[in-house]
C-alpha cells in the first residue's frame, strides 16, 4: 500500500488539537515516516477479560523489522467495539494515542460491556483499518457457566519451527487463551520467515533490540490469528529477558543486568494486552493477576522469575541453572529460598482463601512435580535441575501446603517451559507413598512448546518410570493443550503437530485426561 504517509497526516491533522490537549507530550513538528505500508502489520489482540471490560491492544509499525517505519510523533487512533463482525451494531468507540515512548503501542480498557458476551473490535488510522478481532467478557461474578474452553501454550522460539499450533488454536474457537511464558526468545536471526535451522546471533540487550524481537514474532500470521480468536491471559518466563535469569542475576553475572531486565520488561508491557497500570519505571512490573470466570474457575496467574531466590549451587563463575544432588548442594533445602517471593506467596494464599470458584487454576511457568533425573530413592536423593521447582523444594512444599490448608476447591496447576507434555499428581510430601495421611492435593498438566526443541522421548520415558507421580510424559512433539472446564470435570487434550517445520501441519490428539470435581488425580481416557 502507498497510503501510510497520507493516513498518518490525515488523522494527525484532524485530531491534533484534541489529542494535544489530552496528551501534553504530543509532538507534531516532525513529519511522519516516508515509508509506505500498512500500519497494523503486527495485528491486534485482546486480553484480561472482566465481566464488563476487556483490554484491546495494537502497535503501529508498518515494517516489522524497521522501527523507523513508524512516525517520530504521537499518533491518534480510533477504535470500535461491536456486537457483529460487520460493525453495524457498535456498542463502544473512542480514541487512543500511540506514543513513541511506548513504541506506538496502545492498550484500551473498554468498559460498560455485558458479561459472558462475544464482541468484535478494530482500530483505525486514517483510511487504514486493522483486522477485526473477536473477544469476549468474563461471566458475571455469581454465575456458573456450563463450560470454559481454554487453550494453553508456551515457548515459541522463532528459530525452531512454524507457528502451526497457533493456527489450530484459532480453529478451536477457545473462550480464552493462556500463554505461560517464552513468548519471545532473546536471540536469533532477524528475518520474517521461520528459518530451517537455528543460528545463535543478534542477542537482545537494549529496549530497541527487544522491541524489534517482539515485532518479528508478532508479524507471524498464525500467531496473529490466535490473538484474533479470543482474549488472552499472559505471564512471562525467562526468555522474555535472558535464559535462566533469577531476580537480578543472569547467567553472565552481568553488572548491567538490571538495565537489560528493565528494557525487556518495558518491551513485554508494550506488546501484551495486560490489565496493568502503566509503571512509573520498568525496573519492576507487578505481573501477578487474578481472573475469575464466574464461579466456574479462578485463575491465579503467577510470576516465578522476578522475585525468586537465585538458583542454588550454580556452575563456577556463572549464574543460572545446574544439575545437582541434595547431598552435594545443601542450599537446595534452605527453607528461606522462594520461587515466588514472600509477597506473592501471601497474595496467592489470600486469593485461594477467598475463592468460591469450582476450579482454582494456577497459571504458572514450569513443571511443579519433582522430575529427578535418577531415582529419588538413591542415597544422594536424586539429581535435579535447579531452575525449576525441583531447585526450590521448600517453596514448593509451602505452596502445596497452602493448597491443602486453604481448602480451595479443585486446585489445577498449569505449566510450560520444559517443552514436554506432562500429566502429574501433586502431594505435599513426594518422598512418602500414597496414604490417607498424604493425599493428593492437586492435578498438574504441563504443555509442550509451540516450537522449541526438547529431549528424546526415550529419556522422558525414563523420567516417567523413575517418578511415580508423573503419569504421562511426551517430549518428541510440539503443540499445545486444550482444556474443557465444566462444573463436574476438566477434560484435557494434549495436541501434537505432525511436523513443526510445516506451517500447514496437521495435529493429532496424543493423550487425553479427565479430572473430576472433588477428586484430584489424573485419569487417562480413551480417544
Secondary structure, 3 states (H helix, E strand, C coil): CCCHHHHHHHHHHHHHHHHHHHCCCCCCCCCCCCCCCCCCCCCEEEEEEECCEEEEEEECCCCCCCHHHCCCCCEEEEEEEECCCCCCCEEEEEEEEECHHHCCEEEEEECCCCCCCEEEEEEEECCEECCCEEEECCCCCCCCCCCEEEEEECCCCHHHCCCHHHHHHHHCCCCEEEECCCCCCCCCCCCCCCCCCCCCCCCCCCHHHHHHHHHHHHCCHHHHHHHHHCEEEECCCCCCCCCCCECCECCCCCCCHHHHHHHHHHHHHHHCCCCCCCCCCCCCCCCCEEEEECCCEEEEECCCCCCCCCCCCCCCCCCCCCEEECCCCHHHHCCCCCCCCHHHHHHHHHHHHCCCCCEEEEECCCCCCCCCCCCCCCCCCCEEECCCHHHHHHHHHHHHHHHHHHCCCCEEEEECCCCCEEEEEEECCCCCCCECCECEEEEEEECCCCCCCCCCHHHHHHHHHHCCCEEEEECCCCEEEEEEECCCEEEEEEEEECCCCCCCCCEEEEEEEEEECCEEEEEEECC
